[in-house]
Amino acid sequence: MSKYQDSEECNLFLSLGRNVDVYFPSRKRSRVSAPFVFCEQVFKKQRTSIDVLPDECLFEILRRVSDGQEKYSCGLVSKKWLMLLSTIHRDEQKKAEEFDKSGGCLTRCLKGKKATDVRLAAIGLGTGSRGGLGELAVNGNCASKVTDFGLKAVARCSPSLTSLTLWKLPFVGDEGVAEVANNCHLLEKLELSECSAVTDKSLIAIANNCPNLTSLALESCSNIGNKGLQAIGQRCPNLKSVSIKNCPLVGDQGIASLVSSTACSLMKISLRGLNVTDVSLAVIGHYGMSLTDLSLSDLRNVTEKGFWVMGNGQGLQKLRSFVVTACTGVTDLGLEAVGKGCPNLKRFSVQKTDYVSDKGVVAFAKAALSLETLMLEECHTVTQLGVFGLLVNCGKLKALSLTKCFGIKDLAIMTPSGLTPCNYLKSLSVRNCPGFGNLSLALLGQFCHQIQEVVLTGLHGITDSGFTSLIKNSEAGLTKVDLSGCLSLTDKAVSEISMAHGATLEVLNLDGCTSITDASMVTIAQNCKVLKELDVSKSAITDFSIAALACAEQLNLKVLSISGCRVSNKSLPFLKKLGESLMGLNMMQCRGVNSTALGLLETEIWKCDILV
């Protein structure tokens, strides 16, 4: 009787092909030298026995694997094994595994498609024997499928986790965050953004289990409200930084409780787009005894009274930086109160308000005796009188920035004789203020003699004559000059800058100054010995300018931008010479240089980053 009852199986093993050498020793298995060809029917009979085990049995087997490397190897067998291993808690190990007590130094960041439960489980398993992760950031997207399972897998293996950042993860909820709280008692920093499934329960769990929390950031978390913040304030005595943005359920109750409970430790507060009122500002003004940085943005329900009470609360004695953006409650009265109530304020920024006038700016300058930096952006009711009024009354002001202030217009102001010059101002920045012209610049030049950094961008009304006064009256020596977008400036202004301040000038930006020609580059090459950065993009320079720079003695440029200039392949030998010191070269939209020449230049000055 045949050994193989199935004829197909018989033909498989005992093919009668002419190349087959079959030998039949007595009572021994047949030897077949022909290659085996397995059909699907036979292959199905060869299943590994462990694959048919139920998850309960496999779980019992895997929890007895205590060595970290062996566990990681088991996780590589299959996705099923990896997921089972990631569900095993340290306390469920059959043998108490010795974790690295010095762990927590590892950092992982998953973005976009790479952010999955499987990858998180693999990270948790791979780092578990080394003490786990110290920092984890998961930046998802609209299609992200990270769930509580992945977060729990990391939490179980990372007892030393100190920083957790979760962005755009709609399927991560309280269960995952609670697992982090229960296992990662050393957590210091928590950042949640657009995690709609996370509620107050998560913050309460963090508060109950993570007393070392020092930084909390919440953004667009629609289900987090006052109860969670109250718990954080009551149980996290080391909290130093809080940032809450666009969380509709957060109100006065949560902010007031959080600030009052952490008065001795809280140093930084940032609030934006919240449904809070004057009550929250009053509490900040009274209990912000440790605050050094405060940022308030888009608080629609806060009125002038809130800022007035906050300034008069006498609690902001240590405040050094204050930023207010798009708050309708900022008025002249509130601004003066803030100046008086913050005696150590060094940096102040007001943005997007129509209720601050010249009177308020001058009153604030008189009250804020320690102010060093002032930034005004889109304050359209501030005029030239207000700008010069604050310069006269703010004796320690070192930096002034004006951006898109359309109320500033040239006025013929007569400066009183014997007026004390503003000798503290070192930096002046005026961006996109169309009414700021030659008269304003000339007045600044007469009054401010120690300016070293000048940024004048998008000012079409400034010409060579207006800039001359500033150049001649600067006694300290200009180190940075940014004139990008000043279309009316010509070679004359650049020549005066290079000759008067060539010994100190380090950064010069002439981007978009279409009237600048090769003549400017010649004077720069001759006089600016310490120049490090030069931008002449979209100007009228040619190959001659590149040659002049390359032949200059002692010039040691680090960054050169000639984007959109009329240069050709003739410039390449000179660019190669400049490349000995260059670290960055911008040649975008230089259509006169072909791709072959650019490729050759890249190989010759390979240490320089070239943008093409």
Beta strands, then each sheet from edge to edge (+ up, - down):
strand 1: 22-23
strand 2: 31-32
strand 3: 106-111
strand 4: 133-139
strand 5: 163-167
strand 6: 189-193
strand 7: 215-219
strand 8: 241-245
strand 9: 268-272
strand 10: 293-297
strand 11: 321-325
strand 12: 347-351
strand 13: 373-377
strand 14: 399-403
strand 15: 427-431
strand 16: 453-457
strand 17: 480-482
strand 18: 507-509
strand 19: 533-535
strand 20: 559-561
strand 21: 584-586
strand 22: 609-611
sheet 1: 1+ 2-
sheet 2: 3+ 4+ 5+ 6+ 7+ 8+ 9+ 10+ 11+ 12+ 13+ 14+ 15+ 16+ 17+ 18+ 19+ 20+ 21+ 22+
end
